[in-house]
Amino acid sequence: MMRNEPISMGHGGGHPATLAGDDAFLRQLQRCAFAYFEKHTNPVNGLVADKNAPDWPASIAATGLALTCYPVAVENGWMSEAAAIDRTLATLRFFRDAPQGTQADATGHRGFYYHFLDMHEGRRAWNCELSSIDTAFLIAGMLATATYFTADTAPQREIRETAQGLYRRVDWQWMCKRGSTLRHGWTPERGFIRHRWQGYDESPMLHALALGSPTHPIAPSTYAAWSSTFEWKRCYDIDYLYSGPLFTHQLSHAWIDFRGVRDAFMRDKDMDYFENSRRATFVQQAYAIDNPHRFRGYGRDAWGITASEGPGPAVRQIDGVRRRFHDYAGRGAPYGIDDGTLAPWAVLASLPFAPEIVLPAIHHFAHTLALHDPQRYGLKSTFNPTFDGVPGSAAGWVSPYHFGLNLGPIVLMIENHLTGMPWSLMRNCDAVAHGLRTGGFAGGWL
């Protein structure tokens, strides 16, 4: 493979690299993933459980992904338009009417929302933070519905008006307080979280929405300050904008088609963020082939290291090596935490970028390792071949849980690969287009 020019491929939304028979398999995986949102959503308020564990709270990011998945479900015949409208309105009305303020048990503050909410009452859970990135993904889902439901009927007008009203309420400028970049979040107990957005990550959508706000926009200099912290690296002879966890190269791309769309940073590199995600996907495969820590099961068709759940916390002596295993951690490659845990969902979410290496890996996970359960949301979320699990299973430890934040990208990225529909929706979202242009983006569909 070459490393300084685009790695040759057929780009998504047309899938020339898809093999005969793969479309049906991808549709099955997509339908299985969507079933999570059917089963683990509160129909009264539209909140989606973070994971399928008893008494677990809702994730606002998973709720935003679900909102974007409903149009995909309608187009594929998994959900009626009437049912999608009902579910969408329940969600939007909840966030419109939920309490905002500095009280510790509110749902949000200044238009932002807490990372986790009680599934039934919709109030803050676990003393978590008011999250800038999770709010952005929630708002992205709302705006996707506003772009999809365009009929001149009272319910669809309400969707558009409520989604736009909730977007207008977010005070992005406040989230920049006392600094040049956006902050990760805020809590009523301690104020702003120390961490700011620094280095390339999953936040292009956050920055696009904040730049495009008609009421509280951040300055273009805020975006420039963020992009000035990017790290360009060469890993396995591949030059790319580095970020370790694979999901960081995917989540904003579930909504935004970055093919040919460039900011100042990418114009200087003569590429775009879609190509960058493609390169990051190939780096992950190269790292697994190299397997510097000699974990079991890694290889050409077994890769995918990202922020995910794992088998720990535990320390074990395995094959004469003392290994430390983590539970939920921000795993990344080639630098960062690696304890032998792989995430099939994260591989599948790279489908539009690199189908020729994603599809063989997915077949390996699903068929060789038997990590696909068509009766329970499809691909397992994570597994660790080095950590003993079911006796005789090459997969080793397998997570018993599924996560809305994992399954939403599966639905959307398969659709982007096959039809490009989610990308098409967001091309018609004026706020995103305006935000990108304000940040200096040009080219492609812009």
C-alpha positions in Angstrom: 0.0 0.0 0.0 1.1 3.5 -0.7 1.2 5.9 2.2 1.4 9.6 1.1 -1.4 9.5 -1.4 -5.0 8.2 -1.0 -5.2 4.4 -0.6 -7.1 3.3 -3.7 -10.7 2.2 -3.0 -14.3 2.5 -4.1 -15.8 5.1 -1.8 -19.1 4.6 0.1 -22.6 5.3 -1.2 -22.1 3.0 -4.1 -20.0 0.1 -2.5 -18.1 -1.2 -5.5 -16.0 -3.2 -3.1 -19.0 -5.1 -1.7 -18.9 -8.8 -2.7 -21.8 -10.7 -4.1 -24.2 -11.7 -1.3 -22.7 -9.3 1.2 -25.6 -6.8 0.8 -28.1 -9.2 2.3 -25.7 -10.0 5.2 -25.1 -6.3 5.8 -28.9 -5.7 5.8 -29.3 -8.5 8.4 -26.6 -7.0 10.6 -28.2 -3.6 10.3 -31.7 -4.9 11.1 -30.4 -6.8 14.1 -28.7 -3.6 15.4 -31.9 -1.5 15.0 -33.8 -4.0 17.1 -32.0 -2.6 20.1 -33.7 0.7 19.7 -37.1 -1.0 19.4 -36.6 -2.9 22.6 -34.5 -0.5 24.8 -36.3 2.8 24.2 -38.8 4.2 26.6 -41.8 5.0 24.2 -43.1 7.7 26.6 -40.0 9.9 26.5 -37.9 8.4 23.7 -34.9 7.9 25.9 -32.6 5.0 24.8 -30.8 2.8 27.4 -27.0 3.2 27.3 -26.8 -0.6 27.5 -29.1 -3.6 28.0 -28.4 -4.1 31.6 -31.0 -4.0 34.4 -31.9 -0.5 35.7 -29.3 1.1 33.4 -29.7 4.8 32.6 -30.3 6.4 29.2 -27.5 7.8 27.0 -28.3 11.1 25.2 -25.8 10.2 22.5 -27.6 6.9 21.9 -30.9 8.7 21.8 -29.5 11.0 19.1 -28.3 8.1 17.1 -31.8 6.5 17.5 -33.4 9.6 16.1 -31.2 9.4 13.0 -31.9 5.6 12.7 -35.7 6.1 12.5 -35.7 7.5 9.0 -33.4 4.6 7.9 -35.9 2.2 9.5 -38.8 3.8 7.6 -36.9 3.6 4.3 -36.1 0.0 4.8 -39.6 -1.0 6.0 -38.7 -1.9 9.6 -40.9 0.8 11.0 -43.9 2.7 9.7 -43.7 6.4 9.1 -46.5 6.9 11.7 -44.6 5.0 14.3 -41.3 6.9 13.6 -43.2 10.2 13.9 -44.7 9.2 17.2 -41.3 8.0 18.6 -39.6 11.2 17.3 -42.2 13.5 18.7 -42.1 11.7 22.1 -38.3 12.3 22.2 -38.4 16.0 21.1 -41.3 16.9 23.4 -39.5 15.4 26.3 -36.3 17.4 25.8 -38.3 20.5 25.1 -40.2 20.3 28.4 -37.6 18.7 30.6 -36.2 20.9 33.4 -33.2 23.0 32.6 -31.2 24.7 35.4 -28.5 24.5 37.9 -30.3 22.0 40.2 -28.4 18.8 40.6 -31.3 16.6 39.3 -32.2 18.6 36.2 -32.2 17.2 32.7 -29.9 19.9 31.4 -28.6 23.4 31.6 -28.2 26.2 29.0 -29.5 23.9 26.3 -27.0 21.1 27.0 -28.0 17.8 28.6 -26.4 15.4 31.0 -24.5 12.4 29.6 -26.8 9.9 31.4 -30.4 10.3 32.3 -32.8 8.2 34.3 -34.8 6.1 31.8 -38.1 6.9 33.3 -37.9 10.3 34.9 -35.3 11.7 32.5 -33.3 13.4 35.3 -29.6 13.4 35.7 -28.1 10.0 36.6 -24.9 9.1 38.5 -23.9 12.7 39.1 -22.6 12.7 35.6 -21.5 15.8 33.6 -23.4 18.1 31.3 -21.8 16.8 28.1 -20.9 19.0 25.1 -20.1 16.0 22.7 -23.1 13.9 23.7 -25.4 16.9 23.4 -24.0 17.5 19.9 -24.8 14.0 18.9 -28.3 14.3 20.3 -28.9 17.6 18.5 -27.5 16.0 15.3 -30.2 13.3 15.6 -32.8 16.0 16.1 -31.7 17.9 13.0 -31.7 14.8 11.0 -35.3 14.2 11.8 -36.1 17.8 10.9 -34.5 17.3 7.5 -36.3 14.0 6.9 -39.9 14.8 8.0 -40.7 17.6 5.5 -44.4 17.1 4.9 -46.8 20.0 5.6 -48.7 18.2 8.3 -49.0 19.3 12.0 -46.9 16.4 13.4 -44.1 16.9 10.9 -44.1 20.7 11.3 -43.8 20.1 15.1 -40.8 17.9 14.5 -39.1 20.6 12.5 -40.0 23.5 14.8 -39.1 21.6 18.0 -35.8 20.3 16.7 -34.8 23.8 15.5 -35.9 25.3 18.8 -33.8 22.8 20.8 -30.8 23.6 18.7 -31.2 27.3 19.1 -31.3 26.9 22.9 -27.8 25.4 23.2 -25.4 28.0 24.5 -22.2 26.9 22.8 -20.4 30.1 23.7 -20.9 29.4 27.4 -19.1 26.0 26.9 -16.0 28.0 25.7 -15.9 30.1 28.9 -12.4 31.3 30.0 -10.5 29.7 27.2 -10.0 29.4 23.4 -11.6 26.0 22.9 -14.8 24.2 23.8 -14.9 22.3 27.1 -15.9 18.7 27.6 -18.6 19.6 30.1 -19.8 21.0 33.4 -21.3 19.9 36.7 -23.4 21.9 39.2 -21.1 20.7 42.0 -17.7 21.7 40.5 -18.4 23.9 37.5 -16.6 23.4 34.2 -14.6 20.2 33.7 -10.9 20.9 33.3 -10.6 19.1 30.0 -11.1 20.9 26.8 -11.3 19.5 23.3 -7.7 19.1 22.2 -6.2 16.8 19.5 -8.2 15.2 16.7 -11.1 13.2 18.0 -14.8 12.5 17.5 -15.9 16.1 17.7 -16.1 17.5 14.1 -19.9 17.4 14.5 -19.8 19.3 17.8 -17.7 22.0 16.2 -19.9 22.2 13.1 -23.0 22.7 15.2 -21.4 25.2 17.5 -20.1 27.2 14.5 -23.4 27.1 12.7 -25.6 28.1 15.6 -28.0 30.9 14.8 -28.1 32.1 18.4 -24.9 31.2 20.3 -22.2 30.5 17.7 -18.6 30.0 18.6 -16.0 32.0 16.7 -14.0 30.6 13.8 -10.9 31.1 16.0 -12.3 28.5 18.4 -12.2 25.9 15.6 -8.7 27.1 14.5 -7.5 26.8 18.1 -8.8 23.2 18.3 -7.3 22.2 14.9 -4.0 23.7 15.9 -3.6 20.9 18.4 -3.8 18.1 15.8 -1.0 15.6 15.5 0.1 14.3 12.1 1.9 11.0 12.4 3.3 8.2 10.4 2.3 4.7 11.6 3.1 1.6 9.6 4.3 3.8 6.8 0.9 5.5 6.6 0.7 9.3 7.1 -2.5 10.5 8.8 -4.1 12.7 11.4 -3.7 10.6 14.5 -6.3 9.5 17.0 -6.0 6.2 18.7 -9.6 4.9 19.4 -11.2 3.8 16.1 -14.6 5.3 17.1 -13.1 8.8 16.9 -12.7 8.4 13.2 -16.3 7.4 12.8 -18.9 9.0 14.9 -19.1 12.4 13.2 -18.9 10.7 9.9 -22.1 8.9 10.6 -23.8 12.2 9.8 -21.3 14.2 7.7 -20.0 13.1 4.3 -16.5 14.5 4.3 -15.5 13.2 0.9 -13.8 16.1 -0.9 -14.7 18.5 1.9 -11.6 20.1 3.3 -10.7 22.7 6.0 -7.4 24.5 6.1 -5.6 21.6 7.9 -6.7 19.1 5.2 -6.0 21.4 2.3 -2.5 21.6 3.6 -2.3 17.8 3.5 -4.1 17.6 0.1 -6.6 15.1 1.5 -9.9 15.0 3.4 -11.2 13.6 6.7 -12.9 10.6 4.9 -9.5 9.6 3.5 -8.1 10.1 6.9 -10.6 7.7 8.4 -9.7 5.2 5.7 -6.0 5.5 6.6 -6.8 5.1 10.3 -8.7 1.9 9.5 -5.7 0.5 7.6 -3.4 1.4 10.5 -5.7 -0.6 12.9 -5.4 -3.7 10.6 -1.6 -3.2 10.3 -1.3 -2.9 14.1 -3.2 -6.2 14.6 -1.0 -8.0 12.0 2.1 -6.6 13.8 0.5 -7.5 17.2 3.4 -6.0 19.3 2.0 -7.2 22.6 1.4 -10.7 21.3 -2.2 -11.0 22.2 -4.2 -14.1 21.1 -6.4 -13.9 18.0 -5.1 -10.7 16.4 -4.5 -10.7 12.7 -5.4 -9.5 9.2 -9.1 -10.2 9.8 -9.1 -9.6 13.6 -8.7 -6.0 14.6 -10.7 -3.1 15.9 -9.4 -1.3 19.0 -11.6 1.4 20.4 -13.2 2.8 23.6 -15.1 -0.2 24.8 -16.0 -2.6 27.6 -13.5 -5.2 28.5 -13.1 -8.3 30.8 -11.4 -6.5 33.7 -10.4 -5.1 36.0 -8.1 -8.1 36.5 -4.5 -9.2 36.4 -3.7 -12.6 35.2 -0.6 -14.7 34.3 -1.3 -16.0 30.7 1.2 -17.9 28.6 3.9 -16.8 31.1 3.1 -13.1 30.7 1.5 -11.0 33.4 -1.4 -9.3 31.8 -3.6 -6.4 33.1 -7.1 -6.3 31.8 -9.5 -3.3 32.0 -13.2 -2.9 32.1 -14.5 0.1 30.2 -11.5 2.0 28.8 -10.4 4.3 26.0 -8.5 1.7 24.1 -6.6 2.8 21.0 -4.0 1.8 18.5 -1.1 1.9 17.7 -0.7 4.1 20.9 -2.9 3.8 23.9 -4.5 1.1 26.0 -4.4 -2.4 24.4 -5.3 -5.4 26.6 -6.4 -7.7 23.8 -10.0 -6.5 23.6 -11.5 -6.1 20.1 -14.8 -4.5 19.1 -16.5 -5.9 16.0 -19.0 -3.0 16.0 -16.1 -0.6 15.5 -14.8 -2.5 12.5 -18.3 -2.5 10.9 -18.6 1.2 11.5 -15.5 1.7 9.2 -17.4 0.0 6.3 -17.7 3.1 4.1 -14.0 3.9 4.4 -12.5 0.5 3.7 -15.0 -2.2 2.7 -12.3 -4.5 1.3 -10.8 -5.1 4.7 -13.9 -4.6 6.8 -16.0 -7.3 5.1 -13.5 -10.1 5.6 -13.1 -9.1 9.2 -16.9 -9.1 9.8 -17.2 -12.5 8.2 -14.4 -13.8 10.5 -16.1 -12.4 13.6 -19.6 -13.6 12.6 -18.8 -17.0 11.1 -15.4 -18.2 12.3 -15.7 -16.9 15.8 -19.5 -17.2 16.0 -19.9 -13.7 17.4 -23.1 -13.0 15.5 -26.5 -13.6 17.2 -29.4 -12.8 14.8 -31.8 -13.1 17.7 -30.0 -10.5 19.9 -28.8 -7.4 18.1 -26.3 -9.1 15.8 -22.6 -8.8 16.4 -21.3 -9.0 20.0 -20.0 -5.7 21.2 -16.5 -6.8 22.4 -14.4 -9.9 23.0 -11.0 -10.8 24.2 -9.3 -14.0 22.9 -6.5 -13.7 25.5 -8.8 -13.6 28.5 -10.4 -17.0 29.0 -14.1 -17.2 28.4 -16.2 -20.1 27.1 -14.0 -23.3 27.2 -12.9 -24.2 23.7 -14.0 -20.9 22.1 -11.4 -19.0 20.1 -13.2 -15.8 21.0 -12.3 -16.0 24.7 -14.2 -13.6 26.8 -17.3 -12.1 25.2 -19.2 -9.2 26.6 -22.8 -10.1 27.6 -24.0 -6.6 26.9 -24.9 -4.4 23.9 -24.7 -0.6 23.8 -26.8 1.9 21.9 -23.7 4.0 21.2 -22.2 0.9 19.3 -25.4 -0.2 17.5 -26.4 3.2 16.1 -23.2 3.6 14.0 -23.7 0.1 12.7 -27.2 1.1 11.3 -26.0 4.4 9.9 -22.7 3.4 8.5 -24.1 0.4 6.7 -26.7 2.7 5.2 -24.1 5.2 4.2 -22.1 2.4 2.5 -25.1 1.0 0.7 -27.2 4.1 -0.2 -25.6 7.2 1.4 -29.0 8.2 2.8 -27.9 9.6 6.3 -25.2 11.7 4.5 -27.8 12.9 2.1 -30.0 14.0 4.9 -27.3 16.1 6.6 -26.3 17.7 3.3 -29.7 19.3 3.4 -29.2 20.5 7.0 -28.4 24.2 6.7 -26.9 24.5 10.2 -24.3 21.8 9.5 -23.4 23.3 6.1 -23.2 26.8 7.5 -21.0 25.6 10.4 -18.6 23.8 8.1 -18.3 26.8 5.9 -17.7 29.0 8.9 -14.9 26.7 10.0 -13.2 27.1 6.6 -14.5 24.0 4.9 -15.0 24.0 1.2 -15.3 21.5 -1.7 -17.3 18.3 -2.2 -21.0 18.7 -1.7 -20.4 22.1 0.0 
